[in-house]
Structures are given as C-alpha cells and as structure tokens.
Amino acid sequence: MQPNAPKRWAAGGLALAAAGLLAVTVTACGTTGSAGGAPAGSTAPGSAGSAGSGAATPASAAVSDTSPARAASGPAGGPVPRGFQPVSMTFVSASDGWVLGTAPCAQQPCTSVVRTTDGGRSWIGIPAPRYPLATPNQQRGLSDIRFADALDGFAFGTQLWVTHNGGATWRHVALPGPIGDLETSDGVVYAAVMTGANAVTVYEGPARGGNWAPVPGLPAGVRSEGFLGMITLHGPAAWIILGNRLYASPAGRNWVEEPVTCGSNDGMASVAAYSTRQLTLLCTGDPAMGSARKELLASADGGARFTRRGVPPFGGDSFDQLAQPTAGHIFIATFSGATWLYVSGNGGRTWDQALRLADGGLGWSDFGFTTPTQGAAIEGNLGQAGRMYMTWDAGLAWQPVTF
C-alpha cells in the first residue's frame, strides 16, 4: 500500500492539513538497535531542534544512505506498547504492514512502530527511530512511514530515517530539507524535499540503500504553493505533481509534463493509479465554509489525455486523498465538520458514503488500499488522538483496529 497523504507546509516545520524489527527488547517506545540508530540519551544528527535534516547539504548534491547491510529477515518483535496511538501506516502485501505512532513512555522520544504479518488482525511492537513524532504543538518530527518490502523501510517528516534490516536498526539520512511526501515501488524511492522557502525538489534513491540525488528530468526548486501530496507510483510507472503540473514517467525516466490542467483557480489535489495506464486526477478549488469544489479527471493512457469523469456531489475541505483499488471503484477521504470516506462503484458517476466519523473534523492522516478488497485509513492530524480503520470487503464495512 502506498497511500497518498496530502500535506501542506507550515512555517517552522511540516504540518498535516487539518485535511506500507529486534536487536533489543521492544517493550518500550522509541527503542532502537545498537547499529545505525542513536543510542538512548544521545542526539541524532540534525535533531537538535533543526527544521531540516542537514542544512549543510547542498540541494543539488547526492546524499549517501550508508546503512548496514540488509538482514536475512526482520526482527522477532515484542509486545505492542500500552496506549499505542497510530499516525501513519504502510502495507507491502495483504499480510505485511507497519504502523508508526506513539505511546506513553518514561523517556522521550516516545515514537513507536508496530507490525502485522496477518493483515492487521494481530500486531507486535518493533524498534522505532530515535526521533520524536510531529504534533500540532511541535511540528518538527516524523509524520509518516513507508516500507518497500519486508526489510527496507522509511520514516519521514522533518527528517528521513531508514532501515534495511526490517527495523532492527534505523539510521538518519541527511536529505537537504523536510520531506513532504515519500513513496516507493519497484525498488525505487521518491521523496519530495523542501529545499528552500516553499520550494520543492524531488529526490530518488534505491530502496535497498545507496545514493540519493535529485530526479533527472524533473524541475528542481518548484514553488509548492503550500501543498504537497504529490507522488503516485504503480510498479515502474510514476506520476508527480509539481507546481500544479503533472509529470509522468512510464519507467521512472524520460519524464514528460502532461498537458492536463484543472479548472480556473483549482489545484491538483491527488492522483490515484489503478494500473500503469489507468489513473484518476482529483482537482479541488474555492474552499469556503468547510467545503471545496471537486472534479475528477480520468486517463487511460498514463496521463497523456484526460477526460472529465464528473463532480463528486459532497462537501469536505480541499485536502482530499484519492484511492482507486479497481478500475471502477474510487474512494475519496475528506473532512470538514466531520471525517468521511466516500466511494463510487462506477468510475465517479455516482457516490455513496462509506464511513462517517463524528469527530469534529480530525481528518485523515493516512489512507490507501493494498488490494482491491483490503484498505486502511488513519483518523487524526499530527498526533491528535484518532483510530485506524481497515476494510477487507472492498470498503463496504470499515472496522476499527485494536492494537
């Protein structure tokens, strides 16, 4: 699962829009192995209150991921920390998934990671990066997690932390700024890095470790206009939103700026891909009184041509998340005075409410589908209390997850 999580930048750090592990015992939060991570009580590189992850690194320079060699398997795991609260999730198969979160602990940071090998029905605790989570009051920290496979994982926010041994150890990689979005597929990782005031440069690196560098063929230092949630992958194919323009590559190279635009004063909010050729683009605009105009565009040729699919007949803010687990099924995660999931079973022509949470509009911190029938969503905003929900029947029913 590589859910798209729209984000916006706030002054001094990364904020979600109110909008896919055991060298030591893992009964405590924030535990890390002895190799690669910062020992308890020490300061990780760049973590002393810095907004970035290594300001001395030039935006155009390659960055090395020198983590220890990949292990044969991940750690065994231990108990889930008492009081664990989820923030972000990632699945690499219907069985294997990880959740980043926090739990009360005696020694900061209280960052925690839990893992499932049975599709979310049971969980174990595993070591976590020795770096705090971002919160509404402390926006410097981690906000998301992604795994490429059972061994190679990435926790990110105002820093990037990587593991190549299933989470037994985590290591800080000094990209030149906070990371607003990161996705991985087909052995490649893409990260949207803030390399200047409202300027975004997309970096890429091998999932198994190696050098990170700006993506050849994509513009660098593009003004983000306060909004991220921009990377969509399906196998080797990639689509990236930069400066309200859509860039596409069928195999991660030879990037093309697609000729699609949203309506006047509208912005590209999210892209979902059902295959390397079929994708849906969500445009939003004119947010007012907790509601924003929405329009769907669809492409059957990888993004070269789009047709108007329809206008979803519901409200919600403009920080929406899109998923397309089958050719006809499209989901939109949105919020305003409440938090909703809406679903269309006919490509966007008609819509039904799949889930409504009367939470005052906490929103979604993560959302996506792993298979046509299995999906997950995490309610909340930067560490605010929320819950994780999963579906195993293509979104007909959503069940709260017990950790």
N, C-alpha and C positions, 0 to 999 in steps of 0.2 A: 504494500500500500504506500503510495506516495501522495498523500493528500496535499492539496494546495491550501495554504493558510494565509489569506490576505493580511497584510500588516501595513502600518504606517510608522514613520519615524517621528519621534518626539525630541525636543531639544534636550541634549544630555544623555540620550540613550534610545533604546528600542522599546516601543510600546505596541502591544496588540491593539487593533482598533476595537474601541468599546463596541466593536464589529459585527516504517517502518522502524556468567560474568564473574573466577573466585580465587584470588591468591590469599585472601584473609577472610576472617569471619565477617558475615554481612548482616548482622542483626542491627547494626547502627546505620544511621543515614550518612551519606557522603563518604562512605568507605571507599578506599581505592587501593589497588595493588602496589607493591613496592617498586615496580619498574614503570617509569613513564609518568605517573601522576605525582602531584606534590604531596609530600608527607604531611600528616596531621600537624597543624600549627604553623606550617610554612606558608609563604606567599607564592602563589603560582605566577608565572610570567605574565605581566601586564594586568594583574588582577587588583593592584593597589588603587582601586577607585578609578581606573582609566576607562574611558568610554570605548576605546578601541582595543585591539589585541596586539599591538606592536607598532606604535606611531612612527618608529624609525624606519619601518619597511616601506620603500617607495611603492607607489601604487602600480607601477609597471613591472616590478621585479618579481621573479619566480620565488616561491616560498616552498621550503622542503618539509615534507612530512617524514620525519626520521624515527617513527615509532618502531618498537621492537618487532621482530618477525612474527608473522601470523602463526597462531597456535593451531593444533590439530582439531581442537574443539573448544567450545566456550566453557566457562566455569560452572560448577555444580549448582551454586545458589544456596540460599538460606531463607529464613522467614521474611515475609513482607513486613516492613516497618509499621508499627502500630500507628494508626491515624493517617496513613498514606493518602495524599490527595493528588490526582492526576493533572498534568498540564499539557502534555503532548504525547502522541503515540505513533508507532510505525509497525507495519507488518511486512514480512518478506514472503510469506505464504499464508495459506489459510490456517496453519498451525502456529507459526513462529512470529511472535510480536513482542515489542518492548514499550514501556510507558515511562516517561520522565515525569517526576513530580517531587513532592516534598512531604516530610513528616516531622512531627516534633522530635527534637533531639537535644542533647546536653551541650554539644559543641558545634558551633557554626562552621561551615555551611551545612544545612540540613537537606541538601539535594539528594534525591533518591531515584533509583531505577529499579523497575520490576520487569520480569519476563514471563511469558507464557509459551508453552510448547503444545497446547491443546486448543488453540483458537480462542483463548480468553476465558475458559471455564475454570482454570486454576492458575495461580501466579506464585512466583518465588522472587525474593529480593536478591539483587546483584550489586556489585560496586558501582558507584557513580562518580562523575568528575568532581574533583575537589574545587568547586566553584559554585557560587550561590545561584539561585533562580532569580529571574527578574520578577518584580512585583509592582503594583501600582505606585507604591511609595519609593521603591528602589529599582529603577528601570535598568540598571546595569546588571547583567546576569544572563543565564541561559533561559531560553523560552521554548525550544523545540528539539526533537530528536528524530533522526532517520537512520536506518540500517540498510546496507546494500545486500547483505547476506548474513549468515549466522555469525560471522566473525568481524566484519567491517562496519563500524558504526560511527555516527557523527552527532554530537550535541552542540547546539549553537545558539547564539544570541549576540551579545556584545563581544563574545569570544567564540572560537571554534575549538572543540575538544574531540579527539578521535581515538578509537580503539581498533586494533587489528587482531585481538585475541578474545573476541566475544564479550568484552567488558571486564576482563580480569584486571586490566590496567587501562587508564586513559591518559592522553598526552595533549597538551595545548599546542596548537599550530597557529603561528603568528601571522594571520592574514592582516592586511593593512587597514582594517576598519571593522565595524559591526557587520554581522551577517543578517540580512533581512529575509532571505529565503534560501533554502538548500534542498536539492532533490538529487537522487541517484538512481541510475538504471544502466544495465548493460555494461557494468564495470567502470562507469564514469560518474563523477560527482560534479555538479554545477552549484556555485554559491554566488548569490547577489551580494556584493560587498559595498558598503558605503565608503567611498574613497575621497569624499570631500563634502562640502555643505550641500546637502540634497543631491549629491552626485553618486551614481551607481556604476560600478564596473563588475562584470560577471567573470568570475574565475572558474577554472576547471582543474580537476586532478584525478588520478586513478583511484578507484575505490580501495584498492589493496595497499595504498601508500605510495608516495613518490612526490614529485614536484607539482605545485600549484602555480598557475600562471593565467593572465587574462585570456579569455577565449578569442582566438584569431577569427576575424571576420565579423565580430560584434563591436559596435561603438563603445568607447570607454568614457567614464565620467558623465553619463547621461543624467540629466536632471530627473529626479524621481517624482517630483510634484507631490511629495508626501505620501506616496502609496507604493507598497510592494505586495507581492503575492503572485509571482510572475513566471515561475518556472514550471513547465509541464513536460513530462517525459513518458514515452511509451516504447519500450525496447530501445533501439538505437535512435529513434526519432525524438526531436526536441523542439519545443516552442518556448520562446522567452519574450515577455512584454518589457519593453524599454521605452520610456518617454512616450507612452500611449501609442506605441507602434509594436506590431507583432513580427518577430523574427523567427524563421523556421529553418530546420535542417533535417533532412531525412536520415542522416547518419552522424550527426554531431560535427559536421564540417560543411563547407560551402554554404554558409548562411545566406539567406535571402530575406529581405524585408518584404513582407506580404502587402498587397495593395488594399487591405481591408481597413476601414475606419468606422468608428461608432458615430452616432448622430451628433448633431451640434451640441456642444457643452457636455457630452457624455464621455465617460472614460472606460477603458478596458479593465474590468474587474477580475476576471478569472477565465481560464481556459481548461477544458476537460477533453481528454482524448480517449476514444474507445478502441482505436487501432492506430497504426502508423499513418493512416489516410483520413480517418473519420474523426472530426473534432467539433466541439461546440464552444463558442465565444460568448461570454456574458458581458453586456455593456450596461452601465448604470449612469444615472445623472440626475440633476436637480433634486438633491436631498433637501427635504424640508419637513419639519414636524414629525421626525422619526420615520419618514418614508422616502423612497427614491424610485425614480423611473427605471425599469429594467427591460432589456431587449435581448433576445437570443439570436445569434447568427450561427449557421452550420456550414461545414465544409466536408466534402467527400474526396478531396484531392490533396490533403495535407496542409491546406491553408491558402492555396493559390487562388481559389474562388470561394466566396461565401454567399449564402442565400439567407434571407430573413426567415427565421423559424417561428417567431411570434413574440408576444409581450406577456410575460407572466402576470396574472391578474391578482397580485397581492402586494402588500407594502413591505416594510422592513427597510433597514438602513442601506447604504451603498457599499458596505464592506461585506460582500457576499462570497460564499465559497461554492464552487460548482463541482459536481461529480457525474460521470457518465459510465456506469458499470456495464450497460448493454447498449446495443445500437439504438433502442427506443427509450430506455429509462434514463431520465435526467433528474438529478437532485440539486436543490439549491438550499444551502444553510444560511439563514438570515436572522435578524433580530431587530427589535425596537423596544416596545414596552414589554415584550415577551421574547422568547427564543424559539425559532421554528425550523423545521425541516419540511420542505415541500417537494413533491415528486410528480413527474409526468411520465406516463407509460406509453405515450405516443409521440415522442420526439419534441415535446414542448407545446403541443396544440392545446391541451387541457391539463389542469393541475389539481392535485389533492394535497391536503395537509397530512403529512406522515407523522409528525411529532410536534407537540407544543409544550413548552416549559414555562410555567407562570413564575418566572424568576426575576421579573423587573427588567429584563433585557440584558442578562450577563453576556449573551452571545456565545460564539463557538471559538475555542482556542485551537481546535484541530478537527478535521473531518475528511473522510475518504472511504473508498471501497477497495478491498483486496481481491475479491472475486465477484462475479455477477450477483451472488447472494449474500456475501459477508461484507459488512461495513462497520465503521466505528466513528463516533463523534465524542468530543470532549467539550462540555459546557464550562464556561469560565473565561476570565480575562486576566492574564498575568498574575497567576497565583491566587486569584479570588476563588472562594470555595465553589466547587462545581462537581459534576459527576461525569463518568464515562458511560456511554451507551453503545451497545452493539446490536446488530441485526444479523440473523442467519437465514432470513427468508426474503431477501431482496428488498428490505425496507418496509414490509407490511407491519412488522412489530419491532419495536426497539426496547431492549431490556437493559436496566442499569447493571453495571458491572460491580461485583463485590471483590475487593482485593484481600 
